[in-house]
Amino acid sequence: MRTVGRYFGDIAIPRAIKAVLWVFVAFNLVILGWTLLSSFRGSRSLWTDPLGADGLNVGGYARAWHAGDFAGMALNSALTTAASVAGIMALSAPAAYALARSRRRSAAPVVTYFAAGLALPVQAVLIPYQTLSIKLSQFMVDWVTGWWDARISLVICNVALSLPFAVFVLTGYFRSLPTELEEAAALDGAGSLRTFLQVMVPVARPGLTIVAVLNVIGIWNELLLVMVLIDDPKKQTLPAGLSQLSSTMQYTSDWGGLFAGVVILVAPMILLFFWFGRKIMDGMTLGISK
Amino acid sequence: MLSPTAERTAPVADRAGAATRPARRRGTSEGPADRAYRRFMFPAALVYTAGFVLPSVYGVVLSFMKWSGPGTEQKWVGWHNYVRVFRDDTVRQAFGNTLVIVVVGGAGVFALAFCAMAVLREMRGRAFVRAAVYLPSIISMIAIGTSLGFLLNPDGVVNRLLRFVGLHTLERSWLEPQHIFGCIVLGVIWMTSGTYIVLLMTSVDGIPQHLYEEAKLTGLTRLQQFRHITFPLSRDMISIAAVLWTVNSLRTFDIVIGFTGTAGTPTPEARTYAVQQWMTTNSQVGIPELGYGSAMATLLTVLTIVLLVLVRRMSRSERLEIS
């Protein structure tokens, strides 16, 4: 009896679980590879023989890029993501540093105040954002600049929504860093801003990178806000554009173009993952363990 | 993705803050962070307050109104919108769907994660497995929904494979209303389990190796090692993961759109609570009901907060029992 139990507990069940995990891995890789291959195939052959392979057909990319305006949307995605993440880092890093290192009484409550934002779902601000962005746009057009772009509203909303996570995680991270360096810098007579930029930022680079990359992934893939804030299809980002394209598929049947669109949306994140994957996965507990 | 930290570190932050306070009284000189405190902290606090906190307060105010958007009349209706949410059958169905994702999807995700915790520690190619299962988490759910939607077409790969292996009876039009939600739940499990596997594995990796060696010497099988070592020692991380899962899965949105597209409206069978809420804002669907949508959003916020408080209470009392 004991040996039977041993057999199952030590060999059979662990092996079965390993097999399940490998199936999971294989499934992911097959889907990824198949999507990539499909994007290089003609629409008709893809429909009639989805698992087959025929020559390299970049027509799908040409159609998606030009006719489907994925070029414009890729640019929108890149610009809004870059601007949002730049804004998030520029605001959150100094704030987190000050909150982590200051001995002021208000530091702890302010950290809690930021952390409270983690409990707020994006749904809570969806309708306010929708109406406020219309008002903001009207206000800017009438009184300030004479023009406005819904993509700027999107960036502002992205930054505001991402600050709780960034500030909170980075505060924990800055606390974990050694204090000697900045003390030395202070003795040298460096000002606060110089100490921060020239001493703390280089030291904190690993944590800052992880937070930035996590935000890039989240904002690049973001859909709900884009759909609510941006009406003009020319100004929308890739996820919104792709879902629009896939909705019209039953009329156009441009499957090659659709898969090209999928790859255009996914490929930058996969490249990012090759670069930073290890760091992202190790950094998931950044705020917890430190 | 958001907030792997909320639960845990908040009390830590408080404690750390409290611990630094006496330092000032001891008369230590002000550091650079003290001198720049306002300048550094204020911009972020301002953007967060004006861009997130105040709009959500505005949302709560709107939830007591009847309103179809700028240019139309705003009317105070008291609790009417909230009463309507509880009486609305489509909302109830959408909320039911969301609960199915939370419970059934959660069971799937955590079953996979526990499996990984039991074997991944000493598995060959573990770094590769970890990366490959994590991969879907960084990919847009719209892209996933589009690819899978093509596979699940009536004449798509899934049905062809079923035909090929002789399982004609299992052939379905998967994206029809009666089956689509099952596909969505499976899609959620597939997409998100990688995050939780990686999160829980970071905790498993922190368990000292010698415990497992001793367990082996005492004759514990691998499954017993999981039960007596890995699971209890990862308990804190598991409760964090459970909180994260609940909070995030209550907001499930993208994957539904990925499967159903944005043209027209998702069928009621496929809607989650977040999708239903979004539809109240959408002028393509009908007259926007911004007050009603705000009431739904406020209820979601309240539910999230209640759950967070409950879980925190529970995990606290557990720890007391252990110590």
Chai-1 contact restraints between the chains, C-beta under 6 A:
chainA,res_idxA,chainB,res_idxB,connection_type,confidence,min_distance_angstrom,max_distance_angstrom,comment,restraint_id
A,R6,B,T221,contact,1.0,0.0,6.0,A-B,restraint_1
A,G9,B,T221,contact,1.0,0.0,6.0,A-B,restraint_2
A,G9,B,L223,contact,1.0,0.0,6.0,A-B,restraint_3
A,D10,B,T221,contact,1.0,0.0,6.0,A-B,restraint_4
A,D10,B,R222,contact,1.0,0.0,6.0,A-B,restraint_5
A,I13,B,L223,contact,1.0,0.0,6.0,A-B,restraint_6
A,P14,B,V119,contact,1.0,0.0,6.0,A-B,restraint_7
A,P14,B,R222,contact,1.0,0.0,6.0,A-B,restraint_8
A,I17,B,C115,contact,1.0,0.0,6.0,A-B,restraint_9
A,I17,B,V119,contact,1.0,0.0,6.0,A-B,restraint_10
A,K18,B,V119,contact,1.0,0.0,6.0,A-B,restraint_11
A,K18,B,M123,contact,1.0,0.0,6.0,A-B,restraint_12
A,L21,B,V129,contact,1.0,0.0,6.0,A-B,restraint_13
A,F24,B,V133,contact,1.0,0.0,6.0,A-B,restraint_14
A,V25,B,V129,contact,1.0,0.0,6.0,A-B,restraint_15
A,V25,B,A132,contact,1.0,0.0,6.0,A-B,restraint_16
A,N28,B,A132,contact,1.0,0.0,6.0,A-B,restraint_17
A,N28,B,L135,contact,1.0,0.0,6.0,A-B,restraint_18
A,T35,B,S147,contact,1.0,0.0,6.0,A-B,restraint_19
A,P50,B,V157,contact,1.0,0.0,6.0,A-B,restraint_20
A,L91,B,P43,contact,1.0,0.0,6.0,A-B,restraint_21
A,L91,B,A44,contact,1.0,0.0,6.0,A-B,restraint_22
A,L91,B,V47,contact,1.0,0.0,6.0,A-B,restraint_23
A,S92,B,A44,contact,1.0,0.0,6.0,A-B,restraint_24
A,P94,B,F40,contact,1.0,0.0,6.0,A-B,restraint_25
A,A95,B,F40,contact,1.0,0.0,6.0,A-B,restraint_26
A,A95,B,M41,contact,1.0,0.0,6.0,A-B,restraint_27
A,A95,B,A44,contact,1.0,0.0,6.0,A-B,restraint_28
A,A98,B,A33,contact,1.0,0.0,6.0,A-B,restraint_29
A,A98,B,Y37,contact,1.0,0.0,6.0,A-B,restraint_30
A,A98,B,F40,contact,1.0,0.0,6.0,A-B,restraint_31
A,A98,B,M41,contact,1.0,0.0,6.0,A-B,restraint_32
A,R101,B,A33,contact,1.0,0.0,6.0,A-B,restraint_33
A,S102,B,A33,contact,1.0,0.0,6.0,A-B,restraint_34
A,S102,B,D34,contact,1.0,0.0,6.0,A-B,restraint_35
A,S102,B,Y37,contact,1.0,0.0,6.0,A-B,restraint_36
A,R103,B,T20,contact,1.0,0.0,6.0,A-B,restraint_37
A,R103,B,A23,contact,1.0,0.0,6.0,A-B,restraint_38
A,R103,B,R24,contact,1.0,0.0,6.0,A-B,restraint_39
A,R104,B,Y37,contact,1.0,0.0,6.0,A-B,restraint_40
A,A107,B,G17,contact,1.0,0.0,6.0,A-B,restraint_41
A,A108,B,D14,contact,1.0,0.0,6.0,A-B,restraint_42
A,A108,B,G17,contact,1.0,0.0,6.0,A-B,restraint_43
A,V111,B,A13,contact,1.0,0.0,6.0,A-B,restraint_44
A,A115,B,A6,contact,1.0,0.0,6.0,A-B,restraint_45
A,A115,B,A10,contact,1.0,0.0,6.0,A-B,restraint_46
A,G117,B,F52,contact,1.0,0.0,6.0,A-B,restraint_47
A,L118,B,S3,contact,1.0,0.0,6.0,A-B,restraint_48
A,L118,B,A6,contact,1.0,0.0,6.0,A-B,restraint_49
A,A119,B,T304,contact,1.0,0.0,6.0,A-B,restraint_50
A,A119,B,I305,contact,1.0,0.0,6.0,A-B,restraint_51
A,A119,B,L308,contact,1.0,0.0,6.0,A-B,restraint_52
A,L120,B,S56,contact,1.0,0.0,6.0,A-B,restraint_53
A,P121,B,R251,contact,1.0,0.0,6.0,A-B,restraint_54
A,P121,B,L300,contact,1.0,0.0,6.0,A-B,restraint_55
A,P121,B,T304,contact,1.0,0.0,6.0,A-B,restraint_56
A,Q123,B,Q277,contact,1.0,0.0,6.0,A-B,restraint_57
A,Q123,B,A297,contact,1.0,0.0,6.0,A-B,restraint_58
A,Q123,B,L300,contact,1.0,0.0,6.0,A-B,restraint_59
A,A124,B,S56,contact,1.0,0.0,6.0,A-B,restraint_60
A,A124,B,G59,contact,1.0,0.0,6.0,A-B,restraint_61
A,A124,B,A297,contact,1.0,0.0,6.0,A-B,restraint_62
A,A124,B,T301,contact,1.0,0.0,6.0,A-B,restraint_63
A,V125,B,P55,contact,1.0,0.0,6.0,A-B,restraint_64
A,V125,B,S56,contact,1.0,0.0,6.0,A-B,restraint_65
A,I127,B,G59,contact,1.0,0.0,6.0,A-B,restraint_66
A,I127,B,T281,contact,1.0,0.0,6.0,A-B,restraint_67
A,I127,B,L290,contact,1.0,0.0,6.0,A-B,restraint_68
A,I127,B,G293,contact,1.0,0.0,6.0,A-B,restraint_69
A,I127,B,S294,contact,1.0,0.0,6.0,A-B,restraint_70
A,P128,B,P55,contact,1.0,0.0,6.0,A-B,restraint_71
A,P128,B,Y58,contact,1.0,0.0,6.0,A-B,restraint_72
A,P128,B,G59,contact,1.0,0.0,6.0,A-B,restraint_73
A,Q130,B,T281,contact,1.0,0.0,6.0,A-B,restraint_74
A,T131,B,P70,contact,1.0,0.0,6.0,A-B,restraint_75
A,I134,B,P70,contact,1.0,0.0,6.0,A-B,restraint_76
A,A160,B,V47,contact,1.0,0.0,6.0,A-B,restraint_77
A,A160,B,G51,contact,1.0,0.0,6.0,A-B,restraint_78
A,A160,B,F52,contact,1.0,0.0,6.0,A-B,restraint_79
A,L163,B,A44,contact,1.0,0.0,6.0,A-B,restraint_80
A,L163,B,Y48,contact,1.0,0.0,6.0,A-B,restraint_81
A,F165,B,L2,contact,1.0,0.0,6.0,A-B,restraint_82
A,V167,B,A44,contact,1.0,0.0,6.0,A-B,restraint_83
A,F168,B,T5,contact,1.0,0.0,6.0,A-B,restraint_84
A,V169,B,T5,contact,1.0,0.0,6.0,A-B,restraint_85
A,G172,B,T9,contact,1.0,0.0,6.0,A-B,restraint_86
A,E182,B,P32,contact,1.0,0.0,6.0,A-B,restraint_87
A,A186,B,P32,contact,1.0,0.0,6.0,A-B,restraint_88
A,S192,B,P32,contact,1.0,0.0,6.0,A-B,restraint_89
A,S192,B,R35,contact,1.0,0.0,6.0,A-B,restraint_90
A,S192,B,A36,contact,1.0,0.0,6.0,A-B,restraint_91
A,T195,B,P32,contact,1.0,0.0,6.0,A-B,restraint_92
A,I217,B,I138,contact,1.0,0.0,6.0,A-B,restraint_93
A,G218,B,M1,contact,1.0,0.0,6.0,A-B,restraint_94
A,N221,B,S140,contact,1.0,0.0,6.0,A-B,restraint_95
A,L223,B,D254,contact,1.0,0.0,6.0,A-B,restraint_96
A,L224,B,F253,contact,1.0,0.0,6.0,A-B,restraint_97
A,P239,B,S140,contact,1.0,0.0,6.0,A-B,restraint_98
A,P239,B,I142,contact,1.0,0.0,6.0,A-B,restraint_99
A,L242,B,I142,contact,1.0,0.0,6.0,A-B,restraint_100
A,S243,B,I142,contact,1.0,0.0,6.0,A-B,restraint_101
A,S243,B,I257,contact,1.0,0.0,6.0,A-B,restraint_102
A,S243,B,G261,contact,1.0,0.0,6.0,A-B,restraint_103
A,S243,B,T262,contact,1.0,0.0,6.0,A-B,restraint_104
A,Q244,B,T262,contact,1.0,0.0,6.0,A-B,restraint_105
A,S246,B,T146,contact,1.0,0.0,6.0,A-B,restraint_106
A,S246,B,G261,contact,1.0,0.0,6.0,A-B,restraint_107
A,S247,B,G261,contact,1.0,0.0,6.0,A-B,restraint_108
A,S247,B,T262,contact,1.0,0.0,6.0,A-B,restraint_109
A,S247,B,A263,contact,1.0,0.0,6.0,A-B,restraint_110
A,V262,B,A143,contact,1.0,0.0,6.0,A-B,restraint_111
A,V262,B,T146,contact,1.0,0.0,6.0,A-B,restraint_112
A,L265,B,S140,contact,1.0,0.0,6.0,A-B,restraint_113
A,L265,B,A143,contact,1.0,0.0,6.0,A-B,restraint_114
A,V266,B,I139,contact,1.0,0.0,6.0,A-B,restraint_115
A,V266,B,A143,contact,1.0,0.0,6.0,A-B,restraint_116
A,M269,B,I138,contact,1.0,0.0,6.0,A-B,restraint_117
A,F273,B,I138,contact,1.0,0.0,6.0,A-B,restraint_118
A,G277,B,A131,contact,1.0,0.0,6.0,A-B,restraint_119
A,M281,B,Y134,contact,1.0,0.0,6.0,A-B,restraint_120
A,M281,B,V198,contact,1.0,0.0,6.0,A-B,restraint_121
A,M284,B,P4,contact,1.0,0.0,6.0,A-B,restraint_122
A,M284,B,L199,contact,1.0,0.0,6.0,A-B,restraint_123
A,T285,B,T202,contact,1.0,0.0,6.0,A-B,restraint_124
A,G287,B,T5,contact,1.0,0.0,6.0,A-B,restraint_125
A,G287,B,T9,contact,1.0,0.0,6.0,A-B,restraint_126
A,I288,B,T5,contact,1.0,0.0,6.0,A-B,restraint_127
A,I288,B,R8,contact,1.0,0.0,6.0,A-B,restraint_128
